[in-house]
Amino acid sequence: MNELNRIKPSLAPDIYLSVAELFESYADACDTGELQKWHAFFTDDAVYRVTSRENFAARLDHGDIYCDGLAMIRDRADALQDSTVYEPRTLRHLIAHPRIRPLADGSLGARTNFVVIEAMSDDEPQIYMAGTYEDEIVAQQNQLKFRKRICVYDNYRIRTSLVYPV
């Protein structure tokens, strides 16, 4: 028997594909500027945070962006669309394959490497941010959603302003 036939996946392929679809849809909403869709990726009690590798390693709750609950997530998206003034930019998310594991409460944990490239209206595209997503994912109403999304960046600084979701 071929050795490859004996390898059993640690996670059912349909679950893996559903998580990958969640990540790709999230990135597409961010990249296309469809922020009115962004909040739909989160649970009502979700935490969304963008923080440095150092703060994450030290288990500090500090975040350059910190949203506790869907109302704060929705407010951030609304502010970006309705009132915030910033230089126009385009983002492109490049997301690696996620490392997914089941959590004790039946949810999923995922760690995924990412790179976000930013193109400003008057400059060449540059790497804006690189890091990992540290996620907790749950199923709600037949959809996967983020209960927690912590975007941990490796940059020593944020090159321009942190405007859009990562």
C-alpha positions in Angstrom: 0.0 0.0 0.0 1.2 3.5 -0.9 2.4 5.4 2.2 0.4 8.5 1.1 -2.8 6.5 1.4 -2.2 5.9 5.1 -2.0 9.6 5.9 -5.2 10.8 7.5 -6.0 14.5 7.5 -6.2 16.1 10.9 -9.3 18.0 9.8 -12.1 17.1 7.4 -11.5 18.6 4.0 -14.9 20.3 3.8 -14.1 22.2 7.1 -10.7 23.2 5.8 -12.2 24.5 2.6 -14.9 26.4 4.5 -12.3 28.1 6.6 -10.3 29.0 3.5 -13.4 30.4 1.9 -14.0 32.6 5.0 -10.5 33.9 4.8 -10.7 34.6 1.1 -14.1 36.3 1.3 -12.8 38.5 4.2 -9.7 39.5 2.2 -11.8 40.3 -0.9 -14.2 42.5 1.1 -11.1 44.4 2.5 -9.3 44.6 -0.8 -12.4 45.9 -2.7 -13.3 48.4 -0.1 -16.6 46.8 0.6 -16.6 47.7 4.3 -20.3 47.4 4.6 -19.7 43.7 4.3 -16.8 43.6 6.8 -18.9 43.3 10.0 -20.7 40.2 8.6 -17.6 38.1 9.2 -17.8 38.5 13.0 -20.0 37.2 15.8 -21.9 39.7 18.0 -19.3 39.2 20.8 -16.3 39.2 18.5 -12.9 40.8 19.3 -10.9 42.3 16.5 -7.5 43.6 17.3 -4.4 44.7 15.3 -1.3 44.5 17.5 2.5 44.1 17.3 4.3 40.8 17.6 5.9 42.2 20.9 2.6 43.0 22.5 1.1 39.7 21.5 4.1 37.8 22.8 3.8 39.7 26.1 0.1 38.9 26.2 -0.8 42.6 26.3 -4.3 43.5 25.2 -3.1 46.7 23.5 -4.1 47.1 19.9 -3.4 49.7 17.3 -7.0 48.9 16.4 -9.2 47.3 19.1 -12.9 46.5 18.6 -14.7 44.6 21.4 -18.1 43.5 20.0 -19.9 43.8 16.7 -21.1 47.3 17.5 -17.5 48.6 17.6 -16.6 46.7 14.4 -19.6 48.2 12.6 -18.8 51.7 13.9 -15.3 51.4 12.6 -16.5 50.4 9.1 -19.1 53.2 9.1 -16.6 55.8 10.2 -14.3 54.8 7.3 -17.0 55.1 4.8 -18.8 58.2 6.1 -16.5 60.5 7.9 -12.8 59.7 8.0 -10.5 61.6 5.7 -7.4 59.7 4.4 -5.3 59.4 1.3 -6.8 57.0 -1.2 -5.1 53.6 -1.2 -5.6 50.1 -2.5 -4.8 47.0 -0.5 -4.1 43.4 -1.6 -4.1 40.6 1.0 -1.9 37.6 0.3 -2.9 34.8 2.7 -1.1 31.5 3.3 -2.8 28.2 4.0 -4.2 28.2 7.5 -3.1 25.9 10.3 -6.4 24.8 11.8 -7.0 23.0 15.1 -10.2 22.1 17.0 -10.6 23.9 20.3 -12.1 22.4 23.4 -15.4 24.2 23.1 -16.1 22.9 19.6 -14.9 26.0 17.8 -11.8 26.2 15.6 -8.5 27.9 16.1 -6.4 29.0 13.2 -3.0 30.6 12.6 -2.4 32.0 9.2 0.5 34.0 7.7 -0.4 37.1 5.7 1.1 39.9 3.8 -0.8 43.1 2.9 0.5 45.2 0.0 -0.5 48.8 -0.2 -0.7 51.0 -3.3 -1.1 54.7 -2.5 -2.4 57.0 -5.2 1.0 58.6 -5.8 3.5 55.8 -5.1 4.5 52.3 -6.1 3.0 49.4 -4.2 4.9 48.4 -1.0 4.6 45.9 1.7 2.3 47.5 4.2 2.2 44.7 6.8 3.3 41.1 7.3 2.3 38.9 10.1 -0.1 36.2 11.3 -3.8 36.0 12.0 -4.6 34.4 15.3 -8.3 33.4 15.0 -11.1 31.7 16.8 -13.9 30.6 14.4 -17.4 29.4 15.2 -20.4 28.3 13.1 -23.4 30.5 13.4 -26.5 30.2 11.2 -24.7 27.8 8.8 -21.8 30.2 8.3 -18.3 30.4 9.8 -17.6 33.6 11.6 -14.7 35.1 13.6 -15.2 35.1 17.3 -11.8 36.5 17.6 -9.4 37.9 15.0 -6.1 39.1 16.2 -3.8 40.5 13.4 -0.3 40.3 14.7 2.1 42.3 12.6 5.9 41.7 12.4 6.7 45.2 11.2 8.7 47.3 13.5 6.5 50.2 12.5 3.4 50.9 10.4 4.7 52.7 7.3 1.6 54.8 6.7 -1.7 55.2 8.6 -3.6 52.2 9.8 -6.9 52.9 8.1 -8.5 49.8 6.6 -9.0 46.5 8.3 -6.1 44.1 8.0 
